[in-house]
Amino acid sequence: MRIKAHNNSDDRETLAGLFRKTAQGTRVCVPVFGTGLNLQAATMEGYKNRDDWWGLLVKIGKRINISEEQLQTYSTSNLALWETMLCNWAEKMDVYPYQAEGQLQKFVCEELKKQEEECRHFGLYRDVARAGFEDIISLNFDRRIAMSCESSKFVSGPSPCPHGSHGESMFRHSTVSSTDGVTTRIWYPHGDVKKAATIKLGVRKYGFYIGIFRERLRKLGNSWRYKPNSRQINAGKGRSSLYDAPTWFDLILHRPLVFVGCGLLADEWPLWWLLRTRGVKRHATPPTYYITIRKPGDLSPPHFHLLPGMRVVSFESPQELWDTFLGWISHEQ
């Protein structure tokens, strides 16, 4: 089933309102950025080395003698393609699949760290970082938004992690302080290149993540996974809850979200699981907007129909989309 995208003047006006600054100098919504942010930042700077998912897979393929032409014959699903590359890597390197996964995580981090250093000065990242958002969610593994500002700091979260090693990325984020006193937190739900083990890619990692989400929702604590050691028990003493540390999880459930430069494919099933939970658990769900480029027939993907309240606002071109977005975050009121 395909549904028509909601795209009228009322939607766009309401969306613009979510970007207006409050009396405290902050903006109401939580923007969620994907690869589109990096592509646009590169376009604005005239940067030719436009890293993207496909380019990364091509580099992986070269390491295990898979040509780009051969890669094009594989599945078009990003998730299935990653799993295929992982299996090929395990076979070529003569390692177990879980070891291949760890090696690929490190490979991804090495490549993206190079991109961080080359692109951290791009103006779009700095504009976003200084726009006055209290929180930003980045579905990218890189930290370019934060690194565009000298005031950025990285927060690793509680140690030991209340959710175990698979839950570390629930807490990891960067902070950026602006001259007007607003501190912005930039979250990395899919993990970050500062620690390769936090990277979330593939069915196995996604499966672990769903378990962490359920643990968080039900406040099960870590005892359901394993018996806590003495260090973990002592770490919990004197605290009212294992869940005191800030995390992006609560933002997804309770704050207005605006997805910008995100594909939001059905492959992202942990994220869609959370968005569905957001709609089911709350009687008054905050608005969720998806900003995209108008497609033939102005139809949104079928899986969007599974999320009641998702509003799709489309634009005629990437230029119109980003010009409008920059206009919203440049307004002080």
CORDA-V366272 format. One record per residue. N is the residue number from 1. RES is the residue in three letters. PSI is psi in radians with two decimals (none if undefined). Layout:
BEGIN
n:N res:RES psi:PSI
n:N res:RES psi:PSI
END
This chain:
BEGIN
n:1 res:MET psi:2.37
n:2 res:ARG psi:2.49
n:3 res:ILE psi:2.62
n:4 res:LYS psi:2.47
n:5 res:ALA psi:2.40
n:6 res:HIS psi:2.07
n:7 res:ASN psi:1.36
n:8 res:ASN psi:3.03
n:9 res:SER psi:-0.56
n:10 res:ASP psi:-0.76
n:11 res:ASP psi:-0.81
n:12 res:ARG psi:-0.65
n:13 res:GLU psi:-0.74
n:14 res:THR psi:-0.72
n:15 res:LEU psi:-0.77
n:16 res:ALA psi:-0.60
n:17 res:GLY psi:-0.55
n:18 res:LEU psi:-0.35
n:19 res:PHE psi:-0.14
n:20 res:ARG psi:2.54
n:21 res:LYS psi:2.53
n:22 res:THR psi:3.14
n:23 res:ALA psi:-0.41
n:24 res:GLN psi:-0.02
n:25 res:GLY psi:0.23
n:26 res:THR psi:2.93
n:27 res:ARG psi:2.56
n:28 res:VAL psi:-0.72
n:29 res:CYS psi:2.87
n:30 res:VAL psi:1.89
n:31 res:PRO psi:2.47
n:32 res:VAL psi:2.02
n:33 res:PHE psi:2.56
n:34 res:GLY psi:-2.74
n:35 res:THR psi:-0.48
n:36 res:GLY psi:-0.54
n:37 res:LEU psi:-0.76
n:38 res:ASN psi:-0.69
n:39 res:LEU psi:-0.73
n:40 res:GLN psi:-0.69
n:41 res:ALA psi:-0.71
n:42 res:ALA psi:-0.71
n:43 res:THR psi:-0.78
n:44 res:MET psi:-0.48
n:45 res:GLU psi:-0.06
n:46 res:GLY psi:0.47
n:47 res:TYR psi:2.11
n:48 res:LYS psi:-0.49
n:49 res:ASN psi:1.26
n:50 res:ARG psi:1.66
n:51 res:ASP psi:2.44
n:52 res:ASP psi:3.10
n:53 res:TRP psi:-0.78
n:54 res:TRP psi:-0.77
n:55 res:GLY psi:-0.65
n:56 res:LEU psi:-0.74
n:57 res:LEU psi:-0.63
n:58 res:VAL psi:-0.72
n:59 res:LYS psi:-0.70
n:60 res:ILE psi:-0.77
n:61 res:GLY psi:-0.70
n:62 res:LYS psi:-0.56
n:63 res:ARG psi:-0.41
n:64 res:ILE psi:0.45
n:65 res:ASN psi:0.67
n:66 res:ILE psi:2.05
n:67 res:SER psi:2.83
n:68 res:GLU psi:-0.62
n:69 res:GLU psi:-0.73
n:70 res:GLN psi:-0.66
n:71 res:LEU psi:-0.59
n:72 res:GLN psi:-0.29
n:73 res:THR psi:-0.14
n:74 res:TYR psi:-3.12
n:75 res:SER psi:2.55
n:76 res:THR psi:-0.17
n:77 res:SER psi:2.22
n:78 res:ASN psi:-0.74
n:79 res:LEU psi:-0.81
n:80 res:ALA psi:-0.64
n:81 res:LEU psi:-0.73
n:82 res:TRP psi:-0.77
n:83 res:GLU psi:-0.67
n:84 res:THR psi:-0.77
n:85 res:MET psi:-0.65
n:86 res:LEU psi:-0.78
n:87 res:CYS psi:-0.72
n:88 res:ASN psi:-0.69
n:89 res:TRP psi:-0.78
n:90 res:ALA psi:-0.72
n:91 res:GLU psi:-0.80
n:92 res:LYS psi:-0.66
n:93 res:MET psi:-0.11
n:94 res:ASP psi:0.90
n:95 res:VAL psi:2.89
n:96 res:TYR psi:2.69
n:97 res:PRO psi:-0.68
n:98 res:TYR psi:-0.52
n:99 res:GLN psi:-0.66
n:100 res:ALA psi:-0.68
n:101 res:GLU psi:-0.78
n:102 res:GLY psi:-0.69
n:103 res:GLN psi:-0.67
n:104 res:LEU psi:-0.62
n:105 res:GLN psi:-0.78
n:106 res:LYS psi:-0.68
n:107 res:PHE psi:-0.80
n:108 res:VAL psi:-0.78
n:109 res:CYS psi:-0.75
n:110 res:GLU psi:-0.75
n:111 res:GLU psi:-0.76
n:112 res:LEU psi:-0.49
n:113 res:LYS psi:-0.64
n:114 res:LYS psi:-0.74
n:115 res:GLN psi:-0.67
n:116 res:GLU psi:-0.85
n:117 res:GLU psi:-0.65
n:118 res:GLU psi:-0.50
n:119 res:CYS psi:-0.03
n:120 res:ARG psi:-0.38
n:121 res:HIS psi:-0.01
n:122 res:PHE psi:2.42
n:123 res:GLY psi:-0.61
n:124 res:LEU psi:-0.69
n:125 res:TYR psi:-0.75
n:126 res:ARG psi:-0.68
n:127 res:ASP psi:-0.73
n:128 res:VAL psi:-0.78
n:129 res:ALA psi:-0.57
n:130 res:ARG psi:0.20
n:131 res:ALA psi:-0.23
n:132 res:GLY psi:0.30
n:133 res:PHE psi:2.44
n:134 res:GLU psi:-0.66
n:135 res:ASP psi:2.51
n:136 res:ILE psi:2.39
n:137 res:ILE psi:2.18
n:138 res:SER psi:2.09
n:139 res:LEU psi:-0.03
n:140 res:ASN psi:2.76
n:141 res:PHE psi:-0.37
n:142 res:ASP psi:2.91
n:143 res:ARG psi:0.58
n:144 res:ARG psi:-0.61
n:145 res:ILE psi:-0.86
n:146 res:ALA psi:-0.73
n:147 res:MET psi:-0.20
n:148 res:SER psi:-0.21
n:149 res:CYS psi:2.41
n:150 res:GLU psi:-0.38
n:151 res:SER psi:0.06
n:152 res:SER psi:2.53
n:153 res:LYS psi:2.62
n:154 res:PHE psi:2.36
n:155 res:VAL psi:2.06
n:156 res:SER psi:-0.33
n:157 res:GLY psi:-3.13
n:158 res:PRO psi:2.57
n:159 res:SER psi:2.13
n:160 res:PRO psi:2.73
n:161 res:CYS psi:2.27
n:162 res:PRO psi:-0.45
n:163 res:HIS psi:0.23
n:164 res:GLY psi:-3.11
n:165 res:SER psi:-0.57
n:166 res:HIS psi:-0.23
n:167 res:GLY psi:0.13
n:168 res:GLU psi:-0.68
n:169 res:SER psi:-0.10
n:170 res:MET psi:-0.50
n:171 res:PHE psi:-0.33
n:172 res:ARG psi:2.29
n:173 res:HIS psi:2.90
n:174 res:SER psi:2.70
n:175 res:THR psi:2.51
n:176 res:VAL psi:2.22
n:177 res:SER psi:2.29
n:178 res:SER psi:2.93
n:179 res:THR psi:-0.39
n:180 res:ASP psi:0.22
n:181 res:GLY psi:0.00
n:182 res:VAL psi:2.26
n:183 res:THR psi:2.19
n:184 res:THR psi:2.31
n:185 res:ARG psi:2.31
n:186 res:ILE psi:2.00
n:187 res:TRP psi:2.66
n:188 res:TYR psi:1.36
n:189 res:PRO psi:-0.56
n:190 res:HIS psi:0.12
n:191 res:GLY psi:3.02
n:192 res:ASP psi:2.73
n:193 res:VAL psi:-0.13
n:194 res:LYS psi:-0.47
n:195 res:LYS psi:1.88
n:196 res:ALA psi:-0.60
n:197 res:ALA psi:-0.28
n:198 res:THR psi:-0.23
n:199 res:ILE psi:2.25
n:200 res:LYS psi:1.86
n:201 res:LEU psi:2.33
n:202 res:GLY psi:2.90
n:203 res:VAL psi:-0.75
n:204 res:ARG psi:-0.87
n:205 res:LYS psi:-0.68
n:206 res:TYR psi:-0.69
n:207 res:GLY psi:-0.77
n:208 res:PHE psi:-0.67
n:209 res:TYR psi:-0.71
n:210 res:ILE psi:-0.69
n:211 res:GLY psi:-0.72
n:212 res:ILE psi:-0.70
n:213 res:PHE psi:-0.78
n:214 res:ARG psi:-0.67
n:215 res:GLU psi:-0.75
n:216 res:ARG psi:-0.79
n:217 res:LEU psi:-0.73
n:218 res:ARG psi:-0.06
n:219 res:LYS psi:0.91
n:220 res:LEU psi:-0.40
n:221 res:GLY psi:3.02
n:222 res:ASN psi:-0.06
n:223 res:SER psi:-0.37
n:224 res:TRP psi:-0.35
n:225 res:ARG psi:-0.70
n:226 res:TYR psi:2.89
n:227 res:LYS psi:2.15
n:228 res:PRO psi:2.49
n:229 res:ASN psi:3.07
n:230 res:SER psi:-0.61
n:231 res:ARG psi:-0.72
n:232 res:GLN psi:-0.64
n:233 res:ILE psi:-0.78
n:234 res:ASN psi:-0.60
n:235 res:ALA psi:-0.50
n:236 res:GLY psi:-0.23
n:237 res:LYS psi:2.45
n:238 res:GLY psi:0.00
n:239 res:ARG psi:2.48
n:240 res:SER psi:-0.43
n:241 res:SER psi:2.67
n:242 res:LEU psi:-0.19
n:243 res:TYR psi:0.41
n:244 res:ASP psi:-0.59
n:245 res:ALA psi:2.42
n:246 res:PRO psi:2.61
n:247 res:THR psi:2.79
n:248 res:TRP psi:-0.31
n:249 res:PHE psi:-0.79
n:250 res:ASP psi:-0.47
n:251 res:LEU psi:-0.76
n:252 res:ILE psi:-0.67
n:253 res:LEU psi:-0.52
n:254 res:HIS psi:-0.15
n:255 res:ARG psi:2.70
n:256 res:PRO psi:2.27
n:257 res:LEU psi:2.49
n:258 res:VAL psi:1.97
n:259 res:PHE psi:2.13
n:260 res:VAL psi:2.17
n:261 res:GLY psi:0.56
n:262 res:CYS psi:2.42
n:263 res:GLY psi:-0.58
n:264 res:LEU psi:0.86
n:265 res:LEU psi:2.82
n:266 res:ALA psi:-0.37
n:267 res:ASP psi:-0.48
n:268 res:GLU psi:0.95
n:269 res:TRP psi:-0.46
n:270 res:PRO psi:-0.71
n:271 res:LEU psi:-0.76
n:272 res:TRP psi:-0.59
n:273 res:TRP psi:-0.76
n:274 res:LEU psi:-0.75
n:275 res:LEU psi:-0.65
n:276 res:ARG psi:-0.70
n:277 res:THR psi:-0.68
n:278 res:ARG psi:-0.72
n:279 res:GLY psi:-0.56
n:280 res:VAL psi:-0.68
n:281 res:LYS psi:-0.43
n:282 res:ARG psi:2.42
n:283 res:HIS psi:-0.64
n:284 res:ALA psi:1.50
n:285 res:THR psi:2.26
n:286 res:PRO psi:2.74
n:287 res:PRO psi:2.57
n:288 res:THR psi:2.10
n:289 res:TYR psi:2.50
n:290 res:TYR psi:2.00
n:291 res:ILE psi:2.23
n:292 res:THR psi:3.09
n:293 res:ILE psi:2.39
n:294 res:ARG psi:2.30
n:295 res:LYS psi:2.83
n:296 res:PRO psi:2.25
n:297 res:GLY psi:-0.13
n:298 res:ASP psi:0.85
n:299 res:LEU psi:2.45
n:300 res:SER psi:2.76
n:301 res:PRO psi:2.61
n:302 res:PRO psi:-0.65
n:303 res:HIS psi:-0.26
n:304 res:PHE psi:-0.47
n:305 res:HIS psi:-0.38
n:306 res:LEU psi:-0.11
n:307 res:LEU psi:1.68
n:308 res:PRO psi:2.35
n:309 res:GLY psi:-0.13
n:310 res:MET psi:2.15
n:311 res:ARG psi:2.19
n:312 res:VAL psi:2.06
n:313 res:VAL psi:2.05
n:314 res:SER psi:2.71
n:315 res:PHE psi:2.82
n:316 res:GLU psi:-0.46
n:317 res:SER psi:2.82
n:318 res:PRO psi:-0.64
n:319 res:GLN psi:-0.77
n:320 res:GLU psi:-0.72
n:321 res:LEU psi:-0.92
n:322 res:TRP psi:-0.55
n:323 res:ASP psi:-0.73
n:324 res:THR psi:-0.79
n:325 res:PHE psi:-0.81
n:326 res:LEU psi:-0.57
n:327 res:GLY psi:-0.71
n:328 res:TRP psi:-0.76
n:329 res:ILE psi:-0.13
n:330 res:SER psi:-0.29
n:331 res:HIS psi:2.28
n:332 res:GLU psi:-0.42
n:333 res:GLN psi:none
END
